[in-house]
């Protein structure tokens, strides 16, 4: 049986770094399946990692047809899915009243609907020792003005991961939420000038550390002392207060 990892959002940013990390730390894999809309970027990335086999899947996870294709591919190949990393995402900010409905729906689809569908598709091909990493955000710990839909969609993914972790623990399938703060990616530009005042996380360190932690059974990983403190503050501060003071 073919042993694989599936990584979404693999063409850039954190997802791209996850591809490098998985190739480095899991040489026993037969294939790494790369999912993103930009096919050429996936091809270029694969060429930088000789010695590894990649399956290039230029799927748009906002469309139902992409999930039909993936379902069919899994059925034909019948692989053993060692690892699923749900990293595909988007960043749109601004007041709900002025943000386009298309952008709002994209946030909900990529951060909530797509991970749920991907887990549903992958689980029949997982067993003891397999792992799932859902990439969420510290933005999901508390409501944020001008990021209301983004925050809500990431909050869903945190809650979903917590429930999934509890459900699958007895089967030996590890589930973890990676909830990072600011990272130097293209999406970070959407935060505007605030990013220069916050520490940027080291993508290679974060990805490799998360791969170690998920196997150890950790539920949520928030790298960086400042972002850990924010997570703690969000848990002990009423949401009604955060809704007034927490804004970008």
C-alpha positions as CSV (number, residue, x, y, z in Angstrom):
1,X,0.0,0.0,0.0
2,X,1.3,3.5,-0.9
3,X,2.0,5.7,2.0
4,X,1.3,9.4,1.4
5,X,0.9,12.9,2.9
6,X,-1.6,15.4,1.7
7,X,-0.8,19.1,2.0
8,X,-3.2,21.8,0.9
9,X,-2.2,25.4,0.3
10,X,1.1,24.0,-0.8
11,X,2.1,26.6,-3.4
12,X,3.2,29.4,-1.0
13,X,3.8,30.6,2.5
14,X,3.4,28.1,5.3
15,X,2.1,25.4,3.1
16,X,5.1,25.6,0.9
17,X,7.4,25.3,4.0
18,X,5.3,22.3,5.2
19,X,6.2,20.5,1.9
20,X,9.9,21.0,2.6
21,X,9.4,19.9,6.3
22,X,7.5,16.8,5.4
23,X,10.0,15.8,2.7
24,X,12.8,16.2,5.2
25,X,11.2,14.5,8.2
26,X,9.2,11.7,6.5
27,X,11.5,10.2,3.9
28,X,9.6,6.9,4.1
29,X,6.6,8.4,2.3
30,X,6.0,7.0,-1.2
31,X,4.3,10.3,-2.4
32,X,3.4,13.7,-1.1
33,X,0.2,15.0,-2.7
34,X,0.3,18.8,-3.2
35,X,-3.0,20.7,-3.5
36,X,-3.2,24.3,-4.5
37,X,-4.7,26.4,-7.4
38,X,-1.4,27.4,-8.9
39,X,-0.1,24.4,-10.7
40,X,3.2,25.8,-12.0
41,X,4.2,26.8,-8.5
42,X,3.6,23.3,-7.3
43,X,5.7,21.9,-10.2
44,X,8.5,24.4,-9.5
45,X,8.5,23.5,-5.8
46,X,8.6,19.8,-6.6
47,X,11.7,20.4,-8.7
48,X,13.6,21.9,-5.8
49,X,13.2,18.7,-3.8
50,X,14.8,15.9,-5.9
51,X,14.6,12.4,-4.5
52,X,10.9,12.7,-3.5
53,X,7.8,11.8,-5.4
54,X,5.0,14.3,-5.6
55,X,1.5,14.2,-7.0
56,X,0.6,17.6,-8.4
57,X,-3.1,18.3,-7.8
58,X,-4.1,21.8,-9.0
59,X,-7.4,21.9,-7.2
60,X,-9.5,24.9,-6.2
61,X,-10.9,24.0,-2.8
62,X,-13.8,26.4,-3.1
63,X,-15.4,24.2,-5.8
64,X,-17.2,20.9,-5.3
65,X,-15.6,19.4,-8.5
66,X,-12.2,19.4,-6.7
67,X,-13.5,17.2,-4.0
68,X,-15.1,14.9,-6.5
69,X,-11.7,14.6,-8.2
70,X,-9.9,13.9,-4.9
71,X,-12.5,11.3,-3.8
72,X,-12.0,9.5,-7.1
73,X,-8.2,9.6,-6.9
74,X,-8.3,8.2,-3.3
75,X,-10.6,5.4,-4.4
76,X,-8.4,4.5,-7.3
77,X,-5.1,4.6,-5.5
78,X,-6.3,3.3,-2.1
79,X,-3.3,4.8,-0.2
80,X,-2.5,4.9,3.4
81,X,-2.7,8.6,4.5
82,X,-0.1,9.1,7.1
83,X,-0.6,12.9,7.3
84,X,-3.2,15.5,6.2
85,X,-2.2,19.1,6.6
86,X,-5.1,21.6,6.0
87,X,-3.3,24.8,5.3
88,X,-5.3,26.3,2.3
89,X,-6.6,29.7,3.3
90,X,-7.3,33.3,2.4
91,X,-7.1,36.7,4.1
92,X,-9.7,39.4,3.6
93,X,-10.1,42.2,6.1
94,X,-12.5,45.1,6.5
95,X,-15.9,45.8,7.9
96,X,-18.5,43.2,7.1
97,X,-20.8,45.9,5.6
98,X,-18.2,46.8,2.9
99,X,-16.5,43.4,2.3
100,X,-17.8,41.6,-0.7
101,X,-20.0,38.6,-0.1
102,X,-17.6,36.6,-2.5
103,X,-14.7,37.3,-0.1
104,X,-16.7,36.5,3.0
105,X,-17.8,33.2,1.5
106,X,-14.3,32.3,0.4
107,X,-13.0,32.7,4.0
108,X,-15.8,30.4,5.3
109,X,-15.3,27.9,2.5
110,X,-11.5,27.6,2.8
111,X,-11.2,27.8,6.6
112,X,-14.3,25.7,7.6
113,X,-16.0,23.8,4.8
114,X,-12.8,22.6,3.0
115,X,-11.0,21.2,6.0
116,X,-14.2,19.4,7.1
117,X,-14.6,17.9,3.7
118,X,-10.9,16.9,3.5
119,X,-10.9,15.2,6.8
120,X,-14.1,13.3,5.8
121,X,-12.4,12.1,2.6
122,X,-9.1,11.2,4.2
123,X,-10.3,9.4,7.4
124,X,-11.2,6.1,5.7
125,X,-7.6,5.9,4.5
126,X,-6.0,6.6,8.0
127,X,-5.3,4.3,10.9
128,X,-3.2,4.3,14.1
129,X,-0.3,6.6,13.8
130,X,-1.8,8.9,11.2
131,X,-2.0,12.6,11.9
132,X,-4.0,15.7,10.9
133,X,-2.8,19.2,11.3
134,X,-5.4,22.0,10.8
135,X,-3.8,25.4,10.4
136,X,-5.9,28.0,12.1
137,X,-4.8,31.3,13.7
138,X,-4.7,33.2,17.0
139,X,-7.4,35.3,15.3
140,X,-9.7,32.4,16.1
141,X,-9.3,32.7,19.9
142,X,-11.4,35.9,20.2
143,X,-13.6,38.2,18.0
144,X,-11.6,40.8,16.0
145,X,-13.1,44.0,14.6
146,X,-12.6,44.3,10.8
147,X,-11.8,40.6,10.7
148,X,-15.1,39.2,11.8
149,X,-15.6,36.5,9.2
150,X,-11.9,35.5,9.2
151,X,-12.0,35.2,13.0
152,X,-15.2,33.3,13.0
153,X,-14.0,30.8,10.4
154,X,-10.8,30.2,12.3
155,X,-12.7,29.8,15.5
156,X,-14.8,27.1,13.8
157,X,-11.6,25.3,12.8
158,X,-10.2,25.4,16.4
159,X,-13.5,24.0,17.9
160,X,-13.7,21.4,15.1
161,X,-10.1,20.3,15.8
162,X,-10.7,20.0,19.5
163,X,-13.7,17.7,19.0
164,X,-12.0,15.7,16.3
165,X,-9.0,15.2,18.6
166,X,-11.2,13.7,21.3
167,X,-13.1,11.5,18.8
168,X,-10.0,10.0,17.2
169,X,-7.7,9.7,20.2
170,X,-8.9,6.2,21.0
171,X,-8.1,5.1,17.4
172,X,-4.5,6.4,17.6
173,X,-5.1,9.1,15.1
174,X,-3.4,12.4,16.2
175,X,-5.2,15.7,15.5
176,X,-3.7,19.1,16.3
177,X,-4.5,22.8,15.5
178,X,-1.6,25.0,14.6
179,X,-2.7,28.5,15.7
180,X,0.2,30.9,14.8
181,X,0.5,34.7,15.0
182,X,2.1,36.9,12.3
183,X,4.2,35.1,9.7
184,X,6.1,36.7,6.9
185,X,3.9,35.4,4.1
186,X,1.9,37.2,1.4
187,X,-1.2,37.0,3.5
188,X,0.5,39.0,6.3
189,X,0.3,42.1,4.1
190,X,-3.4,42.2,4.7
191,X,-2.8,43.2,8.3
192,X,-1.3,46.4,7.2
193,X,1.3,48.3,9.3
194,X,0.7,46.4,12.5
195,X,2.9,43.6,11.3
196,X,6.0,45.6,11.7
197,X,5.3,45.9,15.5
198,X,4.8,42.2,16.0
199,X,7.4,39.4,16.0
200,X,7.3,37.3,12.9
201,X,7.5,33.5,13.3
202,X,10.1,31.4,11.7
203,X,8.3,29.2,9.2
204,X,10.9,26.4,9.0
205,X,11.0,26.1,12.8
206,X,7.2,26.2,13.2
207,X,6.5,23.6,10.6
208,X,9.1,21.1,11.9
209,X,8.1,21.7,15.6
210,X,4.5,21.1,14.7
211,X,5.3,17.8,13.0
212,X,6.9,16.6,16.2
213,X,4.2,17.9,18.5
214,X,1.2,16.3,16.7
215,X,2.7,12.8,17.0
216,X,3.1,13.5,20.8
217,X,-0.6,14.2,21.1
218,X,-0.6,17.9,21.5
219,X,-4.0,19.5,20.8
220,X,-3.1,23.2,20.0
221,X,0.3,24.6,19.2
222,X,0.7,28.4,19.3
223,X,4.4,29.3,18.7
224,X,6.0,32.4,20.3
225,X,5.7,33.7,23.8
226,X,3.7,36.8,22.8
227,X,1.2,34.8,20.9
228,X,0.9,32.2,23.7
229,X,0.1,35.1,26.1
230,X,-2.6,36.4,23.7
231,X,-4.1,33.0,23.6
232,X,-4.2,32.8,27.4
233,X,-5.7,36.4,27.6
234,X,-8.3,35.5,25.0
235,X,-9.4,32.5,27.1
236,X,-9.9,34.5,30.4
237,X,-11.3,37.8,28.9
238,X,-15.0,37.9,28.1
239,X,-15.7,38.0,24.3
240,X,-17.9,41.1,24.8
241,X,-14.9,43.1,25.9
242,X,-12.7,41.7,23.1
243,X,-15.3,42.7,20.6
244,X,-14.7,46.4,21.6
245,X,-10.9,46.5,22.0
246,X,-9.5,43.8,19.6
247,X,-9.2,45.2,16.1
248,X,-7.0,45.4,13.1
